[in-house]
Amino acid sequence: MTSPRPITVVTGASAGIGVALARVFARHGHELALIARREERLNALADEIAATGARRPIVIVMDLVAPGSARQISEVLAAQGAEPQFVVNNAGFGLVGLARARDRDEQLQMIDLNVRALTELSLAFVDSLARYRGGLLNVGSMAGFLPGPGMAVYYATKAYVLSFSEALHRELAPRGVRVTALCPGPVPTEFQSLAGIPDGHSPRLLICSAAEVAQAGYRGLMAGRRVVVPGLANKAVVTLLRHLPRGLVLAMTDREMRRRFR
């Protein structure tokens, strides 16, 4: 029987940071499985990667919020003679607005994707990740380091991603599995417009491109780093946040969110 070949699974690979991460992994010789809902975009990216001489990525069109996503992914990969060496949990979305005023179902869907689906995929393939001495790259946000009035549910989901990933980093290290939380600041992608964040509302000093974020995430994962915050200014902000009183951080965040979005 032929052994399965190792593959890197990238979720949310139809736009923004997900596309950039897929390109970085492909450049470093990883075969990919691309997962998102938009088939046309996935196929365009798969064709682009194949045009470089790499093996064409496996395209899996699915909504990760649907029950049984991990099982479906496993079955598709097995049928292709592959199993995960790395899992990149990038799929997610945010919403601007007061929690009491936003649609409750939309906010619960955000939790389903940003938290439940990420958790399921982080745990579903641990055995194969260990076999190949691979790892998990979970895309969080600088939002995970502070409370976020005005985007309360989104910030809370990213706090979960950070805490969960840090814990798994410790738990899975004895099995040779690397776990990294990638926590970018503002990145000019369609995420911003879909979340309701107007252009020009992020401090320029904190902005990194999707390509810069992806490269930092890849390097950090391969080096076995627990947390990666791309950009010197963003690193400085996170360091400062760790030393300020939580109540002060809450008040500052609330004031900034009111200034930008209300």
C-alpha positions as CSV (number, residue, x, y, z in Angstrom):
1,M,0.0,0.0,0.0
2,T,1.3,3.5,-0.9
3,S,1.8,5.8,2.0
4,P,-0.2,9.1,1.9
5,R,1.7,12.1,0.8
6,P,1.9,15.1,3.2
7,I,-0.1,18.2,2.3
8,T,-0.7,21.7,3.7
9,V,-4.4,22.6,4.3
10,V,-5.2,26.3,4.0
11,T,-8.7,27.5,4.9
12,G,-10.1,30.8,3.7
13,A,-7.8,30.6,0.7
14,S,-10.0,32.6,-1.7
15,A,-8.8,36.1,-0.6
16,G,-6.5,38.3,1.4
17,I,-4.2,36.6,3.9
18,G,-5.3,33.2,2.9
19,V,-4.2,33.7,-0.7
20,A,-0.9,35.1,0.5
21,L,-0.3,32.2,2.9
22,A,-1.0,29.7,0.1
23,R,1.5,31.4,-2.1
24,V,4.2,31.4,0.6
25,F,3.7,27.7,1.4
26,A,3.7,26.8,-2.3
27,R,6.9,28.8,-2.9
28,H,8.6,26.7,-0.1
29,G,7.6,23.4,-1.8
30,H,4.5,22.5,0.1
31,E,1.7,20.7,-1.8
32,L,-1.6,22.4,-0.9
33,A,-5.3,21.8,-0.3
34,L,-7.2,25.1,-0.7
35,I,-10.5,25.4,1.1
36,A,-13.1,28.2,0.9
37,R,-16.7,28.7,-0.5
38,R,-15.8,30.5,-3.7
39,E,-14.8,27.9,-6.3
40,E,-13.8,30.3,-9.1
41,R,-11.3,32.0,-6.9
42,L,-9.9,28.8,-5.5
43,N,-9.4,27.4,-9.0
44,A,-7.8,30.6,-10.2
45,L,-5.3,30.4,-7.3
46,A,-4.7,26.7,-7.9
47,D,-4.0,27.4,-11.6
48,E,-1.6,30.2,-10.6
49,I,0.4,27.9,-8.3
50,A,0.4,25.1,-10.9
51,A,1.8,27.5,-13.5
52,T,4.9,27.8,-11.4
53,G,5.7,24.1,-11.9
54,A,4.3,23.0,-8.6
55,R,1.7,20.3,-8.2
56,R,-1.8,21.7,-8.7
57,P,-3.4,22.2,-5.3
58,I,-6.4,20.2,-4.3
59,V,-9.5,22.4,-4.3
60,I,-12.2,21.8,-1.7
61,V,-15.2,24.0,-2.0
62,M,-17.1,24.0,1.3
63,D,-18.6,26.1,4.1
64,L,-16.6,25.3,7.2
65,V,-19.6,26.2,9.4
66,A,-21.4,23.1,8.1
67,P,-21.2,20.1,10.5
68,G,-18.7,17.4,9.7
69,S,-16.2,19.7,7.9
70,A,-13.1,17.9,9.2
71,R,-14.5,14.5,8.2
72,Q,-15.3,15.7,4.7
73,I,-11.8,17.2,4.3
74,S,-10.2,14.0,5.6
75,E,-12.2,12.0,3.1
76,V,-11.4,14.2,0.1
77,L,-7.7,14.1,1.0
78,A,-7.7,10.4,1.5
79,A,-9.3,9.9,-1.9
80,Q,-6.4,11.9,-3.3
81,G,-3.8,9.9,-1.4
82,A,-2.9,12.7,0.9
83,E,-3.1,13.7,4.6
84,P,-2.3,16.9,6.5
85,Q,1.2,17.8,7.5
86,F,0.3,21.4,8.2
87,V,-3.1,23.0,8.8
88,V,-3.5,26.8,8.3
89,N,-6.7,28.0,10.0
90,N,-7.2,31.3,8.3
91,A,-11.0,31.3,7.6
92,G,-12.9,33.9,9.6
93,F,-14.7,37.2,9.5
94,G,-15.6,40.2,11.7
95,L,-18.4,42.7,12.1
96,V,-18.3,46.3,13.3
97,G,-21.1,47.4,15.6
98,L,-22.5,47.2,19.1
99,A,-23.2,43.6,20.1
100,R,-26.7,44.4,21.2
101,A,-27.5,46.0,17.8
102,R,-25.9,43.5,15.4
103,D,-27.9,40.6,14.1
104,R,-27.6,37.8,16.7
105,D,-27.5,35.0,14.1
106,E,-24.6,36.7,12.3
107,Q,-22.6,37.0,15.5
108,L,-23.3,33.3,16.3
109,Q,-22.1,32.4,12.8
110,M,-18.9,34.3,13.5
111,I,-18.3,32.2,16.6
112,D,-19.0,29.1,14.6
113,L,-16.4,29.9,12.0
114,N,-13.8,31.8,14.0
115,V,-13.9,29.5,17.0
116,R,-15.7,26.2,16.5
117,A,-14.4,25.4,13.0
118,L,-10.9,26.4,13.9
119,T,-11.0,24.2,17.0
120,E,-12.4,21.2,15.0
121,L,-9.6,21.5,12.4
122,S,-6.9,22.1,15.0
123,L,-7.7,18.8,16.7
124,A,-8.9,16.6,13.9
125,F,-5.5,15.9,12.3
126,V,-3.1,15.8,15.3
127,D,-2.0,12.3,14.5
128,S,-0.9,13.1,10.9
129,L,0.7,16.4,12.0
130,A,2.7,14.4,14.5
131,R,3.7,11.8,11.9
132,Y,5.2,14.4,9.6
133,R,6.6,16.7,12.4
134,G,4.3,19.4,11.0
135,G,2.1,21.9,12.7
136,L,-0.8,24.3,13.0
137,L,-0.9,28.0,12.0
138,N,-3.9,29.6,13.5
139,V,-4.6,33.1,12.2
140,G,-5.8,35.4,15.1
141,S,-5.4,39.1,15.4
142,M,-3.9,41.9,17.5
143,A,-7.6,42.1,18.6
144,G,-7.0,39.0,20.7
145,F,-4.9,41.0,23.1
146,L,-7.5,43.4,24.2
147,P,-11.3,43.8,24.7
148,G,-13.2,45.3,21.8
149,P,-16.3,47.3,22.5
150,G,-17.8,48.0,19.0
151,M,-16.5,44.6,17.8
152,A,-17.1,42.7,21.0
153,V,-17.8,39.2,19.5
154,Y,-15.0,39.4,16.9
155,Y,-12.4,40.5,19.5
156,A,-13.6,37.7,21.9
157,T,-13.2,35.1,19.1
158,K,-9.6,36.2,18.5
159,A,-8.8,36.1,22.2
160,Y,-10.0,32.5,22.1
161,V,-7.7,31.8,19.1
162,L,-4.7,33.2,20.9
163,S,-5.4,31.4,24.2
164,F,-6.3,28.1,22.5
165,S,-3.2,28.2,20.2
166,E,-0.8,29.0,23.1
167,A,-2.2,26.1,25.1
168,L,-1.9,23.7,22.1
169,H,1.7,24.9,21.5
170,R,2.5,23.6,24.9
171,E,0.4,20.4,24.8
172,L,1.5,19.2,21.3
173,A,5.2,20.1,21.6
174,P,6.1,16.6,23.1
175,R,4.6,15.1,19.9
176,G,6.7,17.3,17.6
177,V,3.8,19.4,16.5
178,R,4.4,23.1,16.1
179,V,1.5,25.5,16.9
180,T,1.7,29.2,16.2
181,A,-0.8,32.0,16.6
182,L,-0.4,34.6,13.9
183,C,-1.7,37.9,15.2
184,P,-1.6,40.7,12.5
185,G,-2.7,44.2,12.9
186,P,-4.6,46.0,10.2
187,V,-4.2,44.4,6.7
188,P,-5.7,46.0,3.6
189,T,-7.9,43.2,2.3
190,E,-11.6,42.6,1.6
191,F,-12.0,41.6,5.3
192,Q,-12.1,45.3,6.2
193,S,-14.9,46.2,3.9
194,L,-16.9,43.0,4.7
195,A,-16.5,43.8,8.4
196,G,-17.8,47.4,7.8
197,I,-14.4,49.1,8.4
198,P,-14.1,52.1,6.2
199,D,-10.9,52.7,4.2
200,G,-8.3,55.0,5.9
201,H,-9.4,54.2,9.5
202,S,-6.4,52.3,10.5
203,P,-3.2,54.0,11.7
204,R,-0.7,53.7,8.8
205,L,2.1,52.8,11.2
206,L,0.3,49.5,12.1
207,I,-0.6,48.4,8.5
208,C,1.2,45.4,7.0
209,S,0.5,43.8,3.6
210,A,-1.0,40.4,3.4
211,A,2.2,39.2,1.8
212,E,4.3,40.5,4.8
213,V,1.9,38.9,7.3
214,A,2.0,35.5,5.4
215,Q,5.8,35.5,5.3
216,A,6.1,36.3,9.0
217,G,3.6,33.6,9.8
218,Y,5.4,31.0,7.7
219,R,8.8,31.8,9.2
220,G,7.4,31.8,12.8
221,L,5.7,28.4,12.3
222,M,8.8,26.8,10.9
223,A,10.8,28.2,13.7
224,G,8.3,26.8,16.3
225,R,7.3,30.2,17.7
226,R,4.3,30.4,19.9
227,V,3.0,33.8,18.8
228,V,3.9,35.9,15.8
229,V,2.9,39.6,15.6
230,P,4.0,41.1,12.2
231,G,5.5,44.6,12.2
232,L,7.7,46.4,14.7
233,A,5.1,48.9,15.6
234,N,2.5,46.2,16.2
235,K,5.0,44.3,18.4
236,A,5.5,47.4,20.5
237,V,1.8,47.9,20.9
238,V,1.3,44.3,22.1
239,T,4.1,44.7,24.5
240,L,2.6,47.9,25.9
241,L,-0.8,46.3,26.2
242,R,0.6,43.5,28.4
243,H,1.7,46.1,31.0
244,L,-1.2,48.5,31.1
245,P,-4.2,48.0,33.5
246,R,-7.0,46.1,31.8
247,G,-9.5,48.8,32.7
248,L,-7.4,51.5,31.1
249,V,-7.0,49.4,27.9
250,L,-10.8,48.9,27.8
251,A,-11.4,52.6,28.1
252,M,-8.8,53.5,25.5
253,T,-10.2,50.9,23.0
254,D,-13.8,52.1,23.5
255,R,-12.7,55.7,22.9
256,E,-10.8,54.7,19.7
257,M,-13.7,52.6,18.4
258,R,-16.2,55.4,19.0
259,R,-13.9,57.8,17.2
260,R,-13.5,55.5,14.2
261,F,-16.8,53.9,13.7
262,R,-19.7,55.6,15.6
